[in-house]
Amino acid sequence: MKIIIPGGTGQIGRILAHAFHEEGHEVVVLSRGAVADAPFRVVPWDARSLGGWVAEFEGADAVINLAGRSINCRYTPANLRALTESRVDATLIVGQAIRRAANPPRVWLQASTATIYAHRYDAPNDELTGLMATGATDTPKTWQDILKVATAWEQAATEGGPLPHTRQVLLRTTIMMSAEPGGAFEVMLGLVRRGLGGRAGDGRQYVSWIHEHDFVRAVRWLIDRDTLAGPVNLAAPGPLPNAEFMRALREAWGRRLGLPASGLVLEAGAWFMRTETELILKSRRVVPTRLLQDGFKFEFPEWAGAARDLCARWRAARQKASSFAEATEDKEGFGRR
């Protein structure tokens, strides 16, 4: 297949691009900056206007649009505006490119977020009966602000009406857990390693997640399954309250205890790290009903098993990097003697 990935330079994009490239597919990443040592083609775009990159869409099998500024920031008016514009502009221009193509891609997978669902403890949110957070007034203002970003993002994908020759899927993605550096798992594991991996707040808020292997498998499934369109939750079927989630991660790493963090501590830490407690305290109880109904089987449906796998892979990667650094140091030292 020929797969186009706009905004494919973040952690999720890199994982997808490398996975599809290793399977022998033609991968084209659209990027606003240079990408060093990429085994696939990287084509420049500005994520807001039509250009030479549009030619890549002719005859492509799939477009996976991941473009958008990182949500890991303070929800200031300026940042909220940048978050909205980066997502909406890129989504609108991808839609225009598809509509202009004489031979358009057969499927458009558009990134979205599980943040679009309501904050709740009582029952899970799925694509069929889940509570949408639209109009919520019983949550902090910053939570309502980021909800507006999520809503505008999805609305941009459907602007212009149905696409007659391209199936569209909205990927309502939860936290993707990967052993690769720089992601959410490494941050959480860092807390556990330092003895700080206790519950956040009261620990009742649900954490929805998906293992990176299942994420790639689900994306591949959605490309291949012509029957699935519209919103699809990319989430493991076993969300957990934060206290249980962190306990399972500590056990996977081999730590018995972790200091809890109160709301005030979280607020101070979030301010210092220039991020928001919404990412930690909102209860995202999300399940993948449509994937399960379609027959998708998760390799990691439960967090305990996923955490053990990720911890083992993180350790192995660190040991490999350490061995490489030692070998390089020894070689350089030998050359100086």
C-alpha positions in Angstrom: 0.0 0.0 0.0 0.9 3.6 -0.3 0.3 5.3 3.1 0.5 9.1 3.6 1.0 10.3 7.2 0.6 14.1 7.6 2.2 15.1 10.9 4.0 11.8 11.2 7.1 13.1 13.1 5.7 12.7 16.7 6.0 9.5 18.7 2.7 8.0 17.3 3.6 9.0 13.8 7.1 7.5 14.0 5.8 4.2 15.4 3.2 3.9 12.6 5.6 5.0 9.9 8.3 2.6 10.9 5.8 -0.3 11.3 4.3 0.1 7.9 7.7 0.7 6.3 9.0 -2.5 7.8 6.0 -4.4 6.4 7.1 -3.3 2.9 4.5 -0.5 2.3 5.4 2.8 0.7 5.2 5.4 3.5 5.2 9.1 2.9 5.4 11.5 5.9 4.3 15.1 5.4 6.4 17.3 7.7 7.1 20.9 8.4 10.7 20.2 9.2 13.5 17.9 8.2 13.6 14.3 9.4 17.1 12.8 9.9 17.8 9.3 8.8 14.2 8.4 7.9 13.9 5.1 5.9 10.8 6.5 4.2 10.2 9.6 2.1 9.6 12.9 3.9 7.7 15.5 1.9 7.5 19.2 3.1 4.2 20.9 3.8 3.1 23.8 5.9 -0.1 22.0 7.2 -2.3 24.9 6.2 -2.2 25.4 2.4 -2.2 23.4 -0.8 1.2 22.7 -2.4 3.3 20.1 -4.2 2.6 17.6 -1.5 -1.0 17.2 -2.9 0.3 15.0 -5.7 1.1 12.3 -3.2 -2.6 11.8 -2.6 -3.3 10.6 -6.1 -3.8 6.8 -6.0 -2.8 6.5 -2.3 -4.4 3.7 -0.3 -4.6 5.5 3.0 -4.1 8.9 4.7 -3.5 8.9 8.4 -3.6 12.6 9.5 -1.9 13.1 12.9 -1.0 16.7 12.5 -1.4 19.0 15.5 0.6 20.7 18.2 1.2 18.6 21.4 -1.5 18.9 24.0 1.1 18.7 26.7 1.1 22.5 27.6 -0.6 25.1 29.8 -4.1 25.9 28.5 -3.5 29.6 28.1 -5.5 31.5 25.6 -2.5 31.7 23.2 -1.8 27.9 23.5 -5.5 27.0 23.1 -5.6 29.1 19.9 -2.4 27.4 18.6 -3.8 24.0 19.5 -7.0 24.6 17.7 -5.5 26.2 14.6 -2.8 23.5 14.2 -5.4 20.8 14.3 -8.2 22.5 12.4 -6.0 24.0 9.6 -4.3 20.7 8.9 -7.5 18.7 8.9 -9.3 21.1 6.6 -6.4 21.2 4.1 -6.2 17.3 4.1 -9.9 17.3 3.3 -9.4 19.7 0.5 -6.5 17.6 -1.0 -8.7 14.5 -0.9 -11.6 16.2 -2.6 -9.3 17.6 -5.3 -7.7 14.2 -6.1 -8.8 12.6 -9.4 -8.0 9.2 -7.8 -8.5 9.9 -4.1 -7.3 7.7 -1.2 -9.7 4.9 -0.3 -9.6 5.7 3.4 -8.8 8.7 5.6 -8.0 8.0 9.2 -8.3 11.3 11.1 -6.8 11.6 14.5 -9.1 12.7 17.3 -9.2 12.2 21.0 -11.1 10.4 23.8 -11.1 13.8 25.6 -14.3 14.5 23.7 -16.2 12.2 26.1 -17.6 13.2 29.4 -15.7 13.0 32.7 -17.5 10.1 34.5 -17.0 7.2 36.9 -20.3 5.4 36.8 -20.1 3.7 33.4 -17.8 3.5 30.3 -18.1 5.7 27.3 -18.2 4.0 23.9 -19.0 5.2 20.4 -22.6 4.0 20.5 -23.9 5.1 23.9 -21.1 7.2 25.5 -21.8 10.6 27.0 -20.3 13.5 25.0 -18.8 16.3 27.0 -20.3 19.0 24.8 -21.8 21.8 26.9 -20.3 20.4 30.1 -20.4 23.0 32.9 -19.6 20.8 35.9 -15.9 20.6 35.3 -13.1 23.2 35.6 -12.8 25.9 33.0 -9.6 24.5 31.6 -11.3 21.2 31.0 -14.1 22.9 29.1 -11.5 24.9 27.1 -9.7 21.8 25.9 -13.0 20.1 25.1 -13.7 23.0 22.6 -10.4 22.2 20.9 -11.4 18.5 20.6 -14.8 19.3 19.3 -13.5 21.8 16.6 -11.0 19.2 15.5 -13.7 16.6 14.8 -16.0 19.1 13.2 -13.2 20.1 10.8 -12.9 16.5 9.5 -16.5 16.4 8.4 -16.7 20.0 7.0 -17.6 19.9 3.3 -19.9 16.9 3.7 -19.4 13.2 2.8 -16.5 12.1 0.7 -18.0 9.9 -2.2 -14.9 7.8 -2.8 -13.0 7.9 0.5 -14.1 6.2 3.7 -13.4 8.4 6.8 -12.6 7.1 10.3 -12.2 9.3 13.3 -9.6 7.9 15.7 -10.7 8.8 19.2 -7.4 7.8 20.7 -6.6 7.3 24.4 -3.1 7.4 25.9 -0.8 5.2 23.7 1.6 3.4 25.9 5.0 2.8 24.3 8.5 1.9 25.6 9.9 4.4 23.1 11.4 7.5 24.8 9.5 10.7 25.3 6.0 9.4 25.8 3.4 9.1 28.6 4.7 5.7 29.7 8.2 6.9 30.3 6.8 9.8 32.4 4.7 7.5 34.5 7.5 5.0 34.9 9.9 7.8 35.9 7.6 8.5 38.8 7.5 4.9 39.8 11.3 4.6 39.6 11.7 7.6 41.9 9.2 6.3 44.5 6.5 8.8 43.5 4.1 6.5 41.6 1.2 6.6 44.0 -2.4 7.6 43.2 -3.0 11.0 41.7 -5.7 13.0 43.6 -8.3 10.6 45.0 -7.3 7.9 42.5 -10.8 7.3 41.4 -10.5 8.8 37.9 -10.3 6.2 35.2 -7.2 5.8 32.9 -7.9 4.7 29.4 -4.9 3.5 27.4 -3.7 1.3 24.5 -0.5 -0.6 24.1 1.5 0.5 21.0 1.4 -2.9 19.4 -2.4 -2.9 19.6 -2.5 0.7 18.4 -0.6 -0.2 15.2 -2.7 -3.4 14.7 -5.9 -1.4 15.2 -4.9 1.2 12.6 -4.0 -1.6 10.2 -7.4 -3.2 10.9 -9.2 0.0 10.2 -7.4 0.5 6.9 -8.4 -3.0 5.8 -12.0 -3.2 7.1 -14.2 -1.3 4.6 -17.2 -1.7 6.9 -15.9 0.7 9.6 -16.4 4.4 9.3 -17.1 7.3 11.6 -15.8 7.5 15.3 -13.8 4.5 16.5 -12.3 4.4 20.0 -8.6 3.3 20.1 -8.5 2.1 23.7 -7.9 -1.2 25.4 -11.0 -2.8 26.8 -9.7 -2.6 30.4 -9.6 1.0 31.7 -8.7 1.2 35.4 -9.1 3.8 38.2 -5.8 5.7 38.6 -5.0 4.1 41.9 -5.2 0.6 40.5 -3.4 1.6 37.3 -0.4 3.0 39.2 -0.4 0.0 41.5 -0.2 -2.4 38.5 2.7 -0.3 37.1 4.6 -0.4 40.4 4.2 -4.2 40.6 5.4 -4.6 37.0 8.5 -2.6 37.8 9.1 -4.3 41.2 8.2 -1.4 43.5 5.9 -2.0 46.5 5.1 1.6 47.4 4.6 4.9 45.7 3.9 8.3 47.3 0.5 9.7 46.4 0.1 13.2 45.0 -2.7 15.5 46.3 -4.5 17.9 44.1 -2.4 20.8 45.4 0.8 18.9 44.7 -0.4 18.1 41.2 -1.3 21.7 40.5 2.1 22.9 41.6 3.9 20.1 39.6 1.8 20.9 36.5 2.6 24.6 36.7 6.3 23.8 37.1 6.3 21.4 34.1 4.1 23.8 32.0 1.3 21.3 31.6 -2.2 20.7 33.0 -3.7 18.5 35.7 -6.6 17.8 33.3 -4.4 15.2 31.6 -4.2 13.4 34.9 -7.4 14.0 36.8 -10.1 13.8 34.1 -11.8 10.4 34.3 -11.5 9.0 30.8 -13.4 5.7 31.0 -13.4 4.8 27.4 -13.9 1.3 25.8 -13.6 0.1 22.1 -17.0 -1.3 21.4 -16.9 -0.9 17.6 -13.5 -2.6 17.3 -14.6 -5.5 19.5 -17.9 -5.9 17.6 -16.0 -6.0 14.4 -13.9 -8.9 15.7 -10.6 -7.2 16.6 -8.6 -9.1 19.2 -6.3 -7.2 21.6 -2.9 -8.7 22.4 -2.9 -6.6 25.6 -6.5 -6.2 26.8 -5.5 -5.7 30.5 -3.1 -3.2 31.9 -1.1 -5.6 34.2 0.1 -7.6 31.2 0.8 -4.5 29.1 2.8 -2.9 32.0 5.0 -6.0 32.4 5.7 -6.0 28.7 6.5 -2.3 28.5 8.7 -2.4 31.6 10.7 -5.3 30.2 11.1 -3.6 26.9 12.1 -0.3 28.5 14.8 -2.1 30.6 16.1 -3.9 27.6 16.4 -0.7 25.5 18.2 1.0 28.4 20.6 -1.9 28.8 21.3 -1.9 25.1 21.9 1.8 25.0 24.2 1.5 28.0 26.2 -1.3 26.4 26.6 0.6 23.2 27.8 3.7 25.1 30.4 1.6 27.0 31.6 -0.1 23.8 31.9 3.3 22.1 33.8 4.7 25.1 36.2 1.7 25.2 36.8 2.0 21.4 37.6 5.7 21.7 39.9 5.1 24.7 41.7 2.4 22.8 42.2 4.8 19.8 43.8 7.4 22.1 46.3 4.9 23.7 
